Amino acid sequence: MNKKPTRMSNDAVRSKTGKTWVQWFKILDAAGAKKLTHKEIVAVAKKYDVGPWWQQMVTVTYEQARGMREKHEKPSGYEISASKTIGASAIAIYEAWNNARLRAKWLPENPITIRTATPGKSIRITWVDGKSSLDVNFYEKGKSKCQITVQHGKLSNATEANRMKAYWKEKLEKLDEMISD
């Protein structure tokens, strides 16, 4: 399968790596990357003096374009993210996650397990299924504005990943409505 890469434009990848997607794909094809592991493909990209983030970007884009990896797929399962900027402080939004009574107003699923929490910064959660996990981060954007980002990982398949992406979009809207009242 040879799908066109859609993650980033040719101009953007060329400005950061010195090569277009076509050039990267020729390099990786010539290296036999279709038969290599993710880690081995990263090692090929590393030889071209690009940083770790770009090594991953080139590798994942190649894997997706060649049908070796689906969208949202990671070695540990599928992972999605959702984010929203809300008109409230990071502490207020953190409390809406950390306080079970407040959380029940916008996120009725229980029981979640909060593994670690740093007030106003982040929360790590084991989801209700006991298998997947959430990384929730709070980024202050002024006195009463905060961006919240939810990464839901260890999802079992692409269907579940797409379902949870829509789910988190809806739940963050609900949180915004509740906290903005």
N, C-alpha and C positions, 0 to 999 in steps of 0.2 A: 504494500500500500504506500503510495506517495502523495500524501496530502500536502497542500501548501501551508507553510508555517503561518500562524495567525497571532502569535504571542506578541510580536513586536515588529515594527517596520524594518525593511532593509537598511534605510538610512540610519535609523537608531542603532541597530546592531553594528553596522559598519563604523559609525562614529566612536563606538566604545571598544570594538574588538579589531577593527581594521579589515574586517571581512563581511561580505553579505551572507545571507542565508544560503544562497546557491553555492558560494565558495565553501562555507562550513560543511554543507551536506556532501560536497565532492570530497573534501578532506576526510570526513568521517566514513563515507562509503568506501574510499580507497583503503582506509585503515581496517575495514571489515567490521565496522561498528554494529551492523545488524546482528552479528553473532556475539557481541561483547556484552558484559554486564554493565549496569549503570556506572559503577565505580570505574570500570575499565574505559568507558567512553569519556568520563570526566578526565582521566589521566591523559587521553589523547588531546583533549582541548587544552589542558594545562601546558602542554608542550609549546603552545602558541602564545605564551606569555599574556594570558588573560587572567584576571583575578578570580577568586573562588565563586563569587556570585555569578559571573559571566560563564564560568565553566558549567555551572548547574543549568543556567538559562539555555546555553547552547545544547547541552545534553538532553534536557527534558523536551525542548522543542524538536530536536531530532527524533527522539523516541516517539513522540506523539505523531509527527509527520510520517514516520515509517511504520506506524501501527504497532509499535512495541509497548505503548503505554497510552491509557485513556486519559482524557481530561480529568483533573482532580486526583489522579492515581499517584500514590506514593508507595514506597516499599512496605510500609506498615498498614496499608489500606488506602482508602480515599480520604481526602481532606478538602474542606471548603472553608471559605471565610465570608463574613458579612460585616459591614461596618455602617455606622451612622453617626452623624454629628448631632448632638442633642443640646438644647438650651438649658443646661444645668451643670453644676460643678462635678468634677470627677468624684469627689467624696459622696455627693448625693446619688450619683449613678452607681457607685460602688455599693452603697447601702441598699439600693434597690435589688442588687444581686445577693448581697451577703445576709440580709435580714429576711428570714423565711416568711414572715407575715407580709412584708412588702413584695417580696418575690412572687408570692401566690397570686397577687393582683394582676400580674402581667405574664407570669410563667408558671402555670398551675402544675406542670409535671413534677412529680416527686417520686421517690426520694433522689435528689442529686447529692453527691458527696463532694464537699469542698475540701480539696487536699491541701492547698496552700492559698494564702491570701495576703496581699500587701495593700493596706487601705489606700484608696485613691489611685492605685497603680495597676494591680492585676489580681486575677483569681484563676486558679487551676481547679478544674472540676471533673469528676468522673460522672458521666451522663447517666440517665435513668436505666439504660440498658446494661450498665455495669461493665461495658466493653469499650465504648468510645469515650473520647475525652474532649474537654473544652479548654482553650486558653483564651481568657477574656482580658483585654488590655484597655486601659483608660488613658487618653492623651488630652491634657488640658489645652484648650484653644482660647484662652482668655479667662476672665473672672467667672463667667457663668455660661461657659460653652465647653463641651467635651466631645471628643471623638471616641466612640467605643468600637472595638474590633473583636469579633468572636471568630476563633478558628476551631472548627469541629473536626477532629481527626479520628483515625482508626475506624472509619465507616466501611461497611462490608462490600459495597458495590456502587457502580455509577448511578443506579436508580436511587439508592438511599442518599447518595451525595447530592443529587439534584433536588430531592425532596427536602433535605435538611437546609439547603441553600435558600429555598423559598420559605421554609419554616422560620429561619432566623431573620430573614428580611421582615416577615410579618411580626415576629416577636419584638424586634427592635423598634418597629413602628408603634407597637402597643406600649412598650416601655416609654417611648418619647411622649405619647399621649398621656400616660399616667403621671410622669414626672413633670410635665409641662403644665398640668392642671393646678 
